[in-house]
């Protein structure tokens, strides 16, 4: 029997979807009312993937739907949990992101409860937690300051396109 946990993620800030092609996904989700989107290419050197340092390159689109950020993730290069997900499942819902005050403290709490880190980066500070055993959805812990900044940038883009 699994140990009962007192974990209670508080603030949902993001839904992450793994896609084959960010540009096509942006067109599709824009038709559904998401966005506008800002698209970046992000290189991560030395991020931890399954406890081992990895370099990878992602193309990511961020857009808003109400107060929730939609993150569309395309892996351009390298081994990541998103690439594993795409290879095993195809495109789809990958993670739910939660803004937290202290990523290190939350990683420790989740680890103590039996949910290890799958992937971790420090800049920006986030960690994907292995919660996919049932339902297949991973949780992402995101530094709340960085999560708020991403939402601010998305809202600024939305405001600029409306004026």
C-alpha positions, 0 to 999 in steps of 0.5 A, a space after each residue: 500500500 502506498 504511503 498517504 501524502 499531504 501534497 496539495 499543489 495550489 496554483 495551476 498556472 500552465 497546461 503543457 502539450 507536446 507537439 510535432 510542429 509548433 507552427 502547426 499547433 499554434 495555428 490549430 489552437 488559435 482557431 480554438 481561441 487560445 493565444 496569441 502565442 509567443 514562440 521561442 527557441 530554447 537551448 538548455 545545457 546540462 539540464 538533468 533528465 532522469 538524473 543525467 545531464 543532457 543538452 537539448 533544444 526546444 521550440 516552445 509557444 506560450 499563449 493564454 486562455 483566460 488566466 491559464 497559460 498553454 505551453 506547446 513544446 516541440 523537441 528540436 534536438 536531444 533527449 527529453 521527457 517530452 521526446 519520450 512522451 512523443 515517441 510513446 504516445 504521440 502528440 498530447 497533454 503532457 503536464 500540468 504546471 503549478 507555480 510554487 514559492 520554492 522549487 527545491 523545497 517542493 522537489 524534496 517534498 514530492 521526492 519524500 512522498 515517492 514522486 521523483 524528478 524526471 527532468 530539472 532545469 535551473 534557468 528558469 527554475 522548474 522540475 517535472 515530477 513523475 506523477 504519470 503512473 495513473 492518468 499519464 499526466 506529469 506535474 511541473 513545479 515552476 518558480 512562481 516569479 518566473 511563472 508570473 513573468 511568463 503570464 505577464 509577457 503573454 498578457 502584454 502580447 494579447 493587449 498589444 494585439 488588441 490595441 
